[in-house]
Amino acid sequence: MKKLFAILLCMALVMPLFFNVAAEENWDERFKQVLRKHSTVGGAVAIVKEGKVVYEYYYGRQGKKDVPVNANTKFHTASVAKMVTAIGVMQLVEQGLIDLDKDLSTYFNFPVGNPRYKSTPVTLRQVMSHTSSINGDSSFGSKKHDLEWLLTPNRSTNKQWNNYAPGTQYQYANLNGGLLGSIIECLTNISADQYMKKHVFEPLEIEAAYNVSLIKDINTVSWLFKSNGDIIESAERTYKKSGYYKDTSDYKNHYYKTVGGLYISARDLARITYILCNDGTMDGVRILNKETVELMRINQGAVPNSSVTTDKSSYGLNVDISVNDMTPVKWYGHQGVKEKFICNAYFCPELDASVVLLTNGCSKKKTNHVGNISRAVINTAYEFLTSQPAL
């Protein structure tokens, strides 16, 4: 009888462990099927709940066929970089170094404005909410001209600007995101990379960089692929192309950096994203004030005395506030799309959670501007989060 009791006791102790392992394996299989269905070459999913990393999944290849994606893999995040950079910019707002509603001409030391509406100032709030009237179709990426030429009414062409006054209408424009890095460099006299490293990345013990040459180990950088597995660019090639970069302040010529050049791991991006979810802290480190993150999540046209007069923008302050058709709860964040990959960093204050998807090649099909792969990952992450006990 004693022997039978001992056996039953052992089974009682082992069974919960078994079911926990089985459940974890089930979520891995669920995310695996999502990534496979959307032709993902390599990818990573990371979930933060109540300030803790509660789930990570790594899939496929990072580079050579025998090198799998892992926790240290640094992915190119495309336009998600805009939201991350906005955290650094809002630190400068908190410090009083720049006002959200003041004419950018004051800070850049040259005239900034829409040639058709010279009497209407262009402000940081407009830039961060994509209501600056800068044209979203602008081909500024050729780098033939510096920022002064692009933004000064007497030098830039009307093609650089839309035919409506700043603050009155919404249009997503990559150059708005590029201005974030220029603002940091103009106000601090150091590169955007150095500023973000010192004031955002290092306090959280994160390695990330806008220029791939600043990543210490090139073997941690993901290659870029087509969804069928064909190589677009190796990490070595990416690194070689970036070899010219000088990590110094050059705000008139570095306007392309923060458009979408951030390299970071999924785990670390999920941790940074969580800063915007709760009260501006992560792991006990305060990066922003609670009032600041709350401001970043609302329509800027609803802010009293705002230089943004439209309530039609899809963005708060570089945070997408328009995604209302994923899961029963509201998600905020940013999507990045480049060449043949999609990545996303979303957060949900109601769930007190952030979810990140990074890929190096996948299907780019979208529904309502959001990648189908992203929607599937968020749906699965929502099921995961709502099935877990409170921490």
Phi, psi and chi 1 to 4 in degrees:
 res  aa     phi    psi   chi1   chi2   chi3   chi4
   1 MET       -  -43.6 -172.7   68.6  179.4      -
   2 LYS   -61.6  -39.1  -70.1 -177.3  179.2  179.9
   3 LYS   -64.1  -43.0 -175.4  174.8 -179.0 -178.8
   4 LEU   -62.7  -41.7  176.9   60.8      -      -
   5 PHE   -61.9  -40.0  177.4   77.3      -      -
   6 ALA   -64.9  -40.1      -      -      -      -
   7 ILE   -64.1  -45.4  -67.2  172.7      -      -
   8 LEU   -63.5  -37.5  -67.6  173.2      -      -
   9 LEU   -64.6  -43.7  178.5   60.6      -      -
  10 CYS   -61.3  -41.3  -71.2      -      -      -
  11 MET   -64.4  -39.0  -70.4  178.5   64.4      -
  12 ALA   -64.4  -34.2      -      -      -      -
  13 LEU   -76.4  -34.2  -67.2  172.7      -      -
  14 VAL   -82.9  -34.3  170.1      -      -      -
  15 MET   -57.7  -45.6  -72.4  -61.5  -75.8      -
  16 PRO   -59.9  -38.8  -24.4   35.1      -      -
  17 LEU   -63.3  -41.2  178.1   61.2      -      -
  18 PHE   -61.5  -46.3  171.0   79.0      -      -
  19 PHE   -67.5  -34.1  -76.6  119.7      -      -
  20 ASN   -64.0  -43.5  -76.2  -19.2      -      -
  21 VAL   -63.9  -43.1  171.5      -      -      -
  22 ALA   -62.2  -41.5      -      -      -      -
  23 ALA   -63.3  -42.4      -      -      -      -
  24 GLU   -62.3  -42.9 -178.1  177.4  -17.4      -
  25 GLU   -64.1  -33.7  -69.0  176.0  -13.0      -
  26 ASN   -64.9  -42.0  179.6   59.3      -      -
  27 TRP   -66.8  -38.2  -71.2  113.1      -      -
  28 ASP   -58.8  -42.7  -75.3   -4.5      -      -
  29 GLU   -66.5  -39.0 -175.9   61.9   27.8      -
  30 ARG   -61.7  -48.3  -69.1  -79.2  -60.1  -80.6
  31 PHE   -69.0  -34.6  -78.2  106.2      -      -
  32 LYS   -59.1  -44.9  177.3 -178.5  178.4  179.6
  33 GLN   -65.7  -36.0  -67.1  -55.7  -40.9      -
  34 VAL   -63.4  -50.1  168.0      -      -      -
  35 LEU   -65.7  -39.4  -61.8 -172.8      -      -
  36 ARG   -64.9  -43.1  178.0  178.2  -69.1  172.8
  37 LYS   -59.1  -32.1  178.6 -179.6  178.0  179.9
  38 HIS  -102.6   28.6  -65.3  -82.3      -      -
  39 SER    55.8   42.6  -56.5      -      -      -
  40 THR   -79.5  132.0  -53.8      -      -      -
  41 VAL   -82.7  -53.4  179.6      -      -      -
  42 GLY  -142.8  141.8      -      -      -      -
  43 GLY  -159.4  168.1      -      -      -      -
  44 ALA  -147.5  142.3      -      -      -      -
  45 VAL  -124.4  133.6  175.1      -      -      -
  46 ALA  -136.1  138.2      -      -      -      -
  47 ILE  -128.0  129.9  -57.7  175.5      -      -
  48 VAL  -111.9  132.9  170.5      -      -      -
  49 LYS  -130.8  124.4  170.5   71.9  172.4  175.7
  50 GLU    53.6   38.5  -62.6  175.9   20.1      -
  51 GLY    83.7    2.9      -      -      -      -
  52 LYS  -120.1  138.4  -55.5  -65.5 -177.8 -176.9
  53 VAL   -72.1  113.6  178.7      -      -      -
  54 VAL  -107.5  -13.0  -65.2      -      -      -
  55 TYR  -158.1  139.5 -178.5   79.7      -      -
  56 GLU  -141.8  140.9  -61.8  172.3   71.7      -
  57 TYR  -141.0  133.2  176.8   65.4      -      -
  58 TYR  -124.0  136.2  -59.1   99.3      -      -
  59 TYR  -137.3  139.4  172.2   90.0      -      -
  60 GLY    74.3 -158.3      -      -      -      -
  61 ARG  -104.2  143.4   57.4 -172.8  -72.2 -158.7
  62 GLN   -86.1  -40.9  170.3 -175.8  -62.4      -
  63 GLY  -150.7 -106.4      -      -      -      -
  64 LYS   -57.7  155.2  -63.7  177.4 -179.1  178.2
  65 LYS   -58.3  -25.8  -70.2 -175.9  178.2 -179.5
  66 ASP   -95.3    9.8   59.8  -16.0      -      -
  67 VAL  -113.3  102.5  179.7      -      -      -
  68 PRO   -81.2  156.7   31.4  -35.7      -      -
  69 VAL   -62.6  139.5  170.2      -      -      -
  70 ASN  -143.5 -176.0   58.2   67.3      -      -
  71 ALA   -62.8  -23.4      -      -      -      -
  72 ASN   -94.5   -3.5  -67.3  -40.5      -      -
  73 THR   -63.4  127.4  -59.6      -      -      -
  74 LYS   -98.4  117.9  -50.0  -66.8 -170.1  -60.2
  75 PHE   -98.8  150.8  -71.7   85.1      -      -
  76 HIS   -74.2  129.0 -171.0  -64.3      -      -
  77 THR  -105.1    2.6   60.7      -      -      -
  78 ALA    51.2 -134.8      -      -      -      -
  79 SER   -71.3   -7.9  -73.0      -      -      -
  80 VAL   -58.2  -25.0  173.7      -      -      -
  81 ALA   -57.3  -30.6      -      -      -      -
  82 LYS   -61.3  -44.5  -64.3  178.8  176.3   71.7
  83 MET   -67.7  -39.3 -175.0  175.4   73.7      -
  84 VAL   -65.2  -44.5  174.6      -      -      -
  85 THR   -63.2  -33.7  -48.0      -      -      -
  86 ALA   -59.5  -29.0      -      -      -      -
  87 ILE   -62.5  -44.6  -66.9  172.7      -      -
  88 GLY   -65.3  -41.4      -      -      -      -
  89 VAL   -62.4  -41.2  171.3      -      -      -
  90 MET   -70.0  -23.3  -67.8  -53.7  -67.5      -
  91 GLN   -62.1  -40.8  -72.1 -179.9  -27.1      -
  92 LEU   -68.0  -33.6  -58.1  179.7      -      -
  93 VAL   -64.8  -44.4  172.5      -      -      -
  94 GLU   -60.7  -34.9  -71.1 -176.8  -12.4      -
  95 GLN   -79.1   -6.4  -65.1  165.6   29.2      -
  96 GLY    79.7   14.9      -      -      -      -
  97 LEU   -79.4  -18.8  -65.4  178.3      -      -
  98 ILE  -151.6  144.2 -173.7  168.3      -      -
  99 ASP  -103.1  135.2 -171.0  -57.2      -      -
 100 LEU   -60.5  -27.2  -76.3  168.3      -      -
 101 ASP  -113.5   14.4  -63.9  -55.6      -      -
 102 LYS   -95.6  147.5 -162.0  167.0 -175.6  177.2
 103 ASP   -55.1  126.5 -168.2  -24.8      -      -
 104 LEU   -62.2  -21.8  -74.9 -178.7      -      -
 105 SER   -56.3  -32.8  -56.0      -      -      -
 106 THR   -61.2  -34.4  -54.4      -      -      -
 107 TYR   -94.0  -37.0  -54.0  102.1      -      -
 108 PHE   -81.4  -11.5  -78.7  147.2      -      -
 109 ASN    63.3   24.8  -60.7  -47.1      -      -
 110 PHE  -151.7  156.6   57.1   78.5      -      -
 111 PRO   -63.2  133.6  -20.1   32.4      -      -
 112 VAL  -122.7  127.9  175.6      -      -      -
 113 GLY   174.4  158.5      -      -      -      -
 114 ASN   -73.9  122.3 -173.3  -37.7      -      -
 115 PRO   -55.0  -28.3  -21.9   32.7      -      -
 116 ARG   -83.2  -17.5  -59.9 -175.9 -179.4   94.1
 117 TYR  -135.3   61.3  -60.0   89.7      -      -
 118 LYS   -63.8  -23.0  -65.4 -178.4 -179.2 -179.9
 119 SER   -85.3   -6.8   62.8      -      -      -
 120 THR  -101.9  114.7  -54.9      -      -      -
 121 PRO   -68.5  149.1   25.3  -34.1      -      -
 122 VAL   -96.6  129.3  176.3      -      -      -
 123 THR  -120.4  166.2   70.5      -      -      -
 124 LEU   -64.2  -38.7  176.9   58.6      -      -
 125 ARG   -60.5  -39.5 -166.9 -171.7  -58.6  -87.6
 126 GLN   -66.8  -42.7  -64.4  163.5   -0.7      -
 127 VAL   -60.3  -44.5  165.4      -      -      -
 128 MET   -75.9  -19.0  -63.2 -177.1   76.8      -
 129 SER  -103.7    7.1   59.6      -      -      -
 130 HIS    58.0   41.4  -67.6  -76.6      -      -
 131 THR  -121.7   21.5   61.1      -      -      -
 132 SER   -73.5  -12.6   65.2      -      -      -
 133 SER    76.6    7.4   77.4      -      -      -
 134 ILE   -68.4  137.3  -69.3  174.7      -      -
 135 ASN   -74.0  128.4 -165.5  -48.6      -      -
 136 GLY   -70.6  -17.0      -      -      -      -
 137 ASP   -95.5    7.1  -62.6  -35.5      -      -
 138 SER   -61.6  137.1  167.0      -      -      -
 139 SER   -97.3   53.9   57.4      -      -      -
 140 PHE   -73.3  -15.0   69.9   92.2      -      -
 141 GLY   -65.4   -9.4      -      -      -      -
 142 SER   -70.2  -17.7   63.2      -      -      -
 143 LYS    61.6   23.2  -53.5  173.8 -169.0  174.4
 144 LYS   -73.2  -23.8  -68.9 -179.0  178.9  179.1
 145 HIS  -126.0  151.9  -56.6  -71.1      -      -
 146 ASP   -85.1  176.8   66.3   13.4      -      -
 147 LEU   -64.1  -35.3 -163.6   62.5      -      -
 148 GLU   -61.3  -43.5 -177.0  172.0   -1.3      -
 149 TRP   -63.7  -40.3 -171.5   96.0      -      -
 150 LEU   -68.7  -34.6  -70.4  170.6      -      -
 151 LEU  -105.4  -19.0  -61.1 -177.3      -      -
 152 THR   -76.3  126.8  -61.0      -      -      -
 153 PRO   -55.5  -36.7  -25.1   33.8      -      -
 154 ASN   -80.8   -8.9  -66.4  -27.8      -      -
 155 ARG  -112.9  -42.5  -63.9 -172.1 -176.5 -174.9
 156 SER   -77.5  160.1   59.6      -      -      -
 157 THR   -89.4  161.2   65.1      -      -      -
 158 ASN   -63.1  -21.2  -72.8  -12.2      -      -
 159 LYS   -65.4  -21.1  -67.9 -179.1  179.9 -179.7
 160 GLN   -75.4  -18.2 -171.2   68.3   45.6      -
 161 TRP  -127.8  148.1  -60.3   86.2      -      -
 162 ASN   -80.8  161.4  -73.1  -50.8      -      -
 163 ASN   -90.1   59.1 -170.0   16.6      -      -
 164 TYR  -155.3  156.7   53.1   79.1      -      -
 165 ALA   -70.2  144.2      -      -      -      -
 166 PRO   -53.6  136.3  -26.7   35.9      -      -
 167 GLY    91.5   -8.7      -      -      -      -
 168 THR   -99.3  -19.7   62.9      -      -      -
 169 GLN  -143.8  161.6  -66.4 -172.4   44.3      -
 170 TYR  -105.8  134.3  160.7   79.0      -      -
 171 GLN  -153.9  123.8 -175.4 -174.9   43.0      -
 172 TYR   -63.7  130.6 -173.9   94.2      -      -
 173 ALA  -140.0  126.2      -      -      -      -
 174 ASN   -59.3  -34.8  -84.0  -40.4      -      -
 175 LEU   -61.8  -29.8 -177.9   52.3      -      -
 176 ASN   -56.9  -42.9  -75.7  -37.1      -      -
 177 GLY   -67.8  -35.2      -      -      -      -
 178 GLY   -65.4  -33.2      -      -      -      -
 179 LEU   -63.3  -25.3  -68.8 -178.6      -      -
 180 LEU   -60.0  -46.5  -58.9  179.3      -      -
 181 GLY   -65.3  -39.3      -      -      -      -
 182 SER   -63.9  -38.6  -68.2      -      -      -
 183 ILE   -63.4  -44.6  -73.4  166.7      -      -
 184 ILE   -59.0  -47.0  -70.9  175.1      -      -
 185 GLU   -68.4  -36.9  -63.6 -164.2   -1.2      -
 186 CYS   -65.6  -41.0 -179.7      -      -      -
 187 LEU   -82.8  -26.6  -63.3  177.0      -      -
 188 THR  -108.3  -16.1   65.7      -      -      -
 189 ASN    63.6   21.2  -67.6  -43.8      -      -
 190 ILE  -129.7  166.1   59.6  175.5      -      -
 191 SER   -67.4  156.0   71.7      -      -      -
 192 ALA   -59.5  -36.2      -      -      -      -
 193 ASP   -60.5  -47.5  -95.7  -58.5      -      -
 194 GLN   -64.7  -42.0  -70.6 -176.1   46.2      -
 195 TYR   -63.2  -50.1  178.3   86.2      -      -
 196 MET   -64.6  -35.8  -67.0  -64.6  -68.1      -
 197 LYS   -62.1  -46.4  179.0  179.6  179.7  179.8
 198 LYS   -73.4  -37.2 -178.7  177.3 -179.8 -180.0
 199 HIS  -107.1  -12.5  -63.4  -78.1      -      -
 200 VAL  -126.3  -53.1  179.1      -      -      -
 201 PHE   -73.1  -54.4  -57.7  149.1      -      -
 202 GLU   -62.7  -39.3  -75.9 -171.1  -18.9      -
 203 PRO   -58.8  -25.1  -27.0   35.9      -      -
 204 LEU  -101.7    7.3  -61.9  175.3      -      -
 205 GLU    57.0   50.2  -61.6 -178.7   -8.6      -
 206 ILE  -116.9  138.9  -75.3  172.0      -      -
 207 GLU  -102.1  119.3 -177.2 -171.5   19.8      -
 208 ALA  -155.1  155.5      -      -      -      -
 209 ALA  -159.0  151.0      -      -      -      -
 210 TYR   -82.8  -25.8  -65.3   90.3      -      -
 211 ASN  -111.5  126.2 -170.2  -79.1      -      -
 212 VAL   -61.7  -25.0   70.4      -      -      -
 213 SER   -67.0  -13.2   64.7      -      -      -
 214 LEU   -90.3   -5.8  -61.0  178.6      -      -
 215 ILE   -77.2  126.6  -62.1  -64.5      -      -
 216 LYS   -61.6  -45.0  -66.6  178.4 -178.8  177.8
 217 ASP  -114.7  108.0 -175.3   -1.4      -      -
 218 ILE   -62.3  -21.4 -167.7  174.3      -      -
 219 ASN   -71.2   -7.7  -66.3  -45.0      -      -
 220 THR   -96.5   -3.2   65.8      -      -      -
 221 VAL   -91.2  130.0  175.5      -      -      -
 222 SER   -72.0  145.8  176.1      -      -      -
 223 TRP   -76.6  171.0  -66.1   17.3      -      -
 224 LEU  -112.3  137.0  -62.5  179.5      -      -
 225 PHE  -131.0  159.2  -62.2   90.5      -      -
 226 LYS   -80.3  162.8  -63.8  179.5 -179.5  178.9
 227 SER   -64.5  -20.0   58.7      -      -      -
 228 ASN   -86.4    2.4   64.1    4.3      -      -
 229 GLY    97.4   -8.6      -      -      -      -
 230 ASP   -65.0  142.3  -71.2  -12.3      -      -
 231 ILE   -80.0  128.6  -61.7  169.1      -      -
 232 ILE   -89.7  -47.4  -63.4  175.9      -      -
 233 GLU  -159.5  132.6 -172.3  169.8  -86.0      -
 234 SER   -80.6  162.7   67.9      -      -      -
 235 ALA   -62.1  -37.1      -      -      -      -
 236 GLU   -62.5  -40.5  -70.2   79.3    5.1      -
 237 ARG   -67.5  -42.2  175.1   61.1 -179.9  163.5
 238 THR   -60.5  -43.4  -55.6      -      -      -
 239 TYR   -64.1  -43.2 -171.6   90.9      -      -
 240 LYS   -63.0  -41.3 -174.8  176.1 -179.1  179.8
 241 LYS   -64.5  -25.7  -73.9  167.7   57.5  178.0
 242 SER   -95.2    4.8  -57.3      -      -      -
 243 GLY   -64.7  -19.2      -      -      -      -
 244 TYR   -74.9  -17.5   65.8   88.5      -      -
 245 TYR   -64.7  133.0  174.4   68.4      -      -
 246 LYS  -110.1  123.3  -65.4 -178.5  179.8  179.0
 247 ASP   -81.3   63.9 -168.1   25.0      -      -
 248 THR  -132.7  169.0   56.2      -      -      -
 249 SER   -75.4  127.0  174.3      -      -      -
 250 ASP  -153.8   67.6 -174.4    3.7      -      -
 251 TYR   -63.3  -25.0   78.0   93.3      -      -
 252 LYS   -76.7  -19.2  -72.1 -172.9  179.6 -178.5
 253 ASN  -118.8   -4.9  -68.4  -65.7      -      -
 254 HIS  -100.3   20.5  -78.8  173.9      -      -
 255 TYR   -68.5  -11.0   55.5   82.8      -      -
 256 TYR   -89.2  -16.2   60.5   89.6      -      -
 257 LYS   -63.4  -50.1  -70.2  176.5   56.0  178.4
 258 THR   -91.3   10.0   54.3      -      -      -
 259 VAL   -62.2  -39.7  168.2      -      -      -
 260 GLY   175.2   47.3      -      -      -      -
 261 GLY  -113.3   16.4      -      -      -      -
 262 LEU   -78.8  133.3 -175.9   67.6      -      -
 263 TYR  -110.1  126.0  -68.6   83.1      -      -
 264 ILE  -162.1  158.7 -168.4  170.9      -      -
 265 SER   -83.4  160.1   70.3      -      -      -
 266 ALA   -63.3  -44.1      -      -      -      -
 267 ARG   -58.6  -47.1  177.2 -171.4 -179.5   91.3
 268 ASP   -71.0  -34.6  -73.8  -20.3      -      -
 269 LEU   -66.5  -37.7 -178.8   56.1      -      -
 270 ALA   -63.6  -36.0      -      -      -      -
 271 ARG   -69.0  -43.2  -67.4  171.2   62.9 -132.4
 272 ILE   -64.7  -42.2  -72.2  178.6      -      -
 273 THR   -60.0  -35.1  -57.9      -      -      -
 274 TYR   -63.2  -24.0 -176.3   77.3      -      -
 275 ILE   -54.2  -37.3  -69.3  167.7      -      -
 276 LEU   -83.9   -8.2  -58.9  174.2      -      -
 277 CYS   -85.1  -37.4  179.6      -      -      -
 278 ASN  -115.4  -98.2 -162.1  -33.4      -      -
 279 ASP  -124.7   17.8   64.1   -7.9      -      -
 280 GLY    89.7    8.4      -      -      -      -
 281 THR  -119.3  160.4   65.1      -      -      -
 282 MET  -150.3  130.7 -179.9   65.1 -160.4      -
 283 ASP    54.5   35.9  -68.1  -22.8      -      -
 284 GLY    78.1    1.7      -      -      -      -
 285 VAL  -100.1  122.9  178.3      -      -      -
 286 ARG   -84.9  122.2  178.8  159.7  -61.6  -75.4
 287 ILE  -104.4  -40.0  -58.2  -62.5      -      -
 288 LEU  -137.0  159.4  -71.0  173.9      -      -
 289 ASN   -75.5  152.8  -65.7  -31.0      -      -
 290 LYS   -58.1  -41.4 -178.4  179.1 -179.8 -179.7
 291 GLU   -62.8  -31.7  -64.0   76.3   14.0      -
 292 THR   -68.7  -46.8  -61.2      -      -      -
 293 VAL   -66.7  -33.1  -60.3      -      -      -
 294 GLU   -66.5  -38.4  -69.8  174.0  -12.3      -
 295 LEU   -65.0  -38.2  174.9   63.0      -      -
 296 MET   -65.3  -19.3  -64.9  175.8   72.3      -
 297 ARG   -98.2    6.0  -58.6 -163.9  -59.7 -114.6
 298 ILE  -118.6  161.4   64.8  174.2      -      -
 299 ASN   -67.8  126.3 -167.9  -61.3      -      -
 300 GLN   -73.1  -17.4  -60.4  -55.8  -64.9      -
 301 GLY   -70.1  -16.2      -      -      -      -
 302 ALA   -92.4   -3.5      -      -      -      -
 303 VAL   -81.9  130.0  176.3      -      -      -
 304 PRO   -57.4  137.4  -25.3   35.0      -      -
 305 ASN    61.0   26.0  -57.1  -47.1      -      -
 306 SER   -74.9  147.1  170.6      -      -      -
 307 SER   -78.2   -2.3   55.5      -      -      -
 308 VAL  -101.0  120.1  174.7      -      -      -
 309 THR  -103.8  -10.3   58.5      -      -      -
 310 THR   -94.2  146.7  178.1      -      -      -
 311 ASP  -107.1   20.4   61.0   -2.8      -      -
 312 LYS  -100.4    1.1  -57.5  -59.2 -177.8 -177.6
 313 SER   -69.2  143.7  176.2      -      -      -
 314 SER   -81.6   -5.6  -63.3      -      -      -
 315 TYR  -122.9  145.6  -75.6   78.1      -      -
 316 GLY   -79.6 -109.9      -      -      -      -
 317 LEU  -111.1   86.9  -64.0  174.5      -      -
 318 ASN    59.1   26.0  -75.2  111.6      -      -
 319 VAL  -124.1  122.7  174.3      -      -      -
 320 ASP   -69.1  120.2 -169.9  -17.3      -      -
 321 ILE  -112.0   11.7   59.4  175.7      -      -
 322 SER  -100.8   -4.0   69.6      -      -      -
 323 VAL   -83.3   97.7 -176.0      -      -      -
 324 ASN  -115.3    6.4  -62.6  -47.9      -      -
 325 ASP  -120.3   28.1   59.3  -11.7      -      -
 326 MET  -119.4  116.7  -67.2 -164.2  -54.4      -
 327 THR    62.5  169.2   76.4      -      -      -
 328 PRO   -71.7   -9.4  -21.3   34.2      -      -
 329 VAL  -113.9  161.9  -66.8      -      -      -
 330 LYS   -83.9  132.7  169.6   74.7  172.7  176.0
 331 TRP  -114.9  146.5  -66.8   89.6      -      -
 332 TYR  -125.2  164.1  -56.5   78.8      -      -
 333 GLY   149.6 -141.9      -      -      -      -
 334 HIS  -157.7  145.6 -144.9  -66.0      -      -
 335 GLN  -109.5  149.4  178.3  167.5 -100.0      -
 336 GLY  -127.3  131.5      -      -      -      -
 337 VAL  -134.7  128.8 -178.9      -      -      -
 338 LYS  -153.4  135.3 -170.0  177.0 -171.2  -61.2
 339 GLU    48.2 -101.3  -66.2  177.9  -37.1      -
 340 LYS  -122.1   24.8  -61.1  -64.1 -178.1  179.6
 341 PHE  -138.3  160.6   71.2   84.7      -      -
 342 ILE  -129.0  142.6  -72.3  179.8      -      -
 343 CYS  -141.8  157.8   54.8      -      -      -
 344 ASN  -147.0  146.7  -58.6   82.5      -      -
 345 ALA  -133.8  108.1      -      -      -      -
 346 TYR  -122.4  154.6  -72.0  121.6      -      -
 347 PHE  -142.3  154.7   61.1   91.6      -      -
 348 CYS  -134.3  104.1  175.8      -      -      -
 349 PRO   -58.1  -33.9  -27.0   36.8      -      -
 350 GLU   -63.2  -37.0 -175.1  174.4  -23.0      -
 351 LEU   -91.6   -8.7  -65.0  176.2      -      -
 352 ASP    54.5   52.5 -165.2    9.1      -      -
 353 ALA  -148.4  155.2      -      -      -      -
 354 SER  -128.1  147.8   61.3      -      -      -
 355 VAL  -134.1  131.7  178.6      -      -      -
 356 VAL  -124.6  135.9  159.4      -      -      -
 357 LEU  -122.2  125.0  162.5   69.8      -      -
 358 LEU  -124.2  137.7  -62.8 -179.0      -      -
 359 THR  -136.2  161.1   72.1      -      -      -
 360 ASN  -114.2    6.1   56.2   23.4      -      -
 361 GLY   170.2  125.9      -      -      -      -
 362 CYS  -167.5  177.2   67.0      -      -      -
 363 SER   -66.8  137.8  167.0      -      -      -
 364 LYS  -105.4   17.8  -69.2  173.3   59.6  178.7
 365 LYS   -64.5  140.9  -67.1 -179.4  179.7  178.4
 366 LYS  -129.6  159.6  -57.9  176.1 -172.0  175.8
 367 THR  -131.5  122.9  -58.3      -      -      -
 368 ASN    51.5   46.4  -67.4  -23.9      -      -
 369 HIS    74.0   -3.6  -53.6  -68.0      -      -
 370 VAL  -109.8  133.9  177.1      -      -      -
 371 GLY   -56.2  139.4      -      -      -      -
 372 ASN   -62.1  -35.5  -68.8  -15.7      -      -
 373 ILE   -64.9  -36.9 -176.9  174.6      -      -
 374 SER   -65.3  -43.9  -42.5      -      -      -
 375 ARG   -61.5  -41.5  -67.8  175.6  175.2  -81.5
 376 ALA   -66.2  -39.4      -      -      -      -
 377 VAL   -65.8  -44.5  165.7      -      -      -
 378 ILE   -63.9  -40.0  -71.1  -66.1      -      -
 379 ASN   -60.6  -44.0  -75.0  -24.7      -      -
 380 THR   -68.7  -40.4  -53.1      -      -      -
 381 ALA   -63.5  -37.5      -      -      -      -
 382 TYR   -62.2  -43.5  172.7   76.1      -      -
 383 GLU   -63.4  -39.6  -66.7  179.1   27.6      -
 384 PHE   -61.9  -49.5  170.4   86.6      -      -
 385 LEU   -64.2  -39.9  -73.5  163.0      -      -
 386 THR   -79.8   -7.4   53.4      -      -      -
 387 SER   -97.0   -7.1   70.4      -      -      -
 388 GLN   -94.4  143.2  -56.9  -58.1  -57.7      -
 389 PRO   -70.0  156.5   25.5  -34.2      -      -
 390 ALA   -61.2  143.9      -      -      -      -
 391 LEU   -76.6      -  -62.2  178.9      -      -
